[in-house]
């Protein structure tokens, strides 16, 4: 939970935000992305992610700041 403080979480629903999903290249949910404040994709998890893998990716993203 401490790691999550460094991120803004956004949840998109395909039915309501199909165009956004297309722009991002999301082919199927769940799709977890870590995106920088500049809009650069840092990490993509298609089909979900384990808590350990997500925490590691978040730590790496925060280290890039």
Secondary structure in CASP SS format (residue, H / E / C, confidence):
PFRMAT SS
TARGET T0000
AUTHOR 0000-0000-0000
METHOD secondary structure of the structure
MODEL  1
X C 1.00
X C 1.00
X H 1.00
X H 1.00
X H 1.00
X H 1.00
X C 1.00
X C 1.00
X C 1.00
X C 1.00
X C 1.00
X C 1.00
X C 1.00
X C 1.00
X C 1.00
X C 1.00
X C 1.00
X H 1.00
X H 1.00
X H 1.00
X H 1.00
X H 1.00
X H 1.00
X H 1.00
X C 1.00
X C 1.00
X C 1.00
X C 1.00
X C 1.00
X C 1.00
X E 1.00
X E 1.00
X E 1.00
X E 1.00
X E 1.00
X C 1.00
X C 1.00
X C 1.00
X C 1.00
X C 1.00
X E 1.00
X E 1.00
X E 1.00
X E 1.00
X E 1.00
X E 1.00
X C 1.00
X C 1.00
X C 1.00
X C 1.00
X H 1.00
X H 1.00
X H 1.00
X H 1.00
X H 1.00
X H 1.00
X H 1.00
X H 1.00
X H 1.00
X H 1.00
X H 1.00
X H 1.00
X H 1.00
X C 1.00
X C 1.00
END
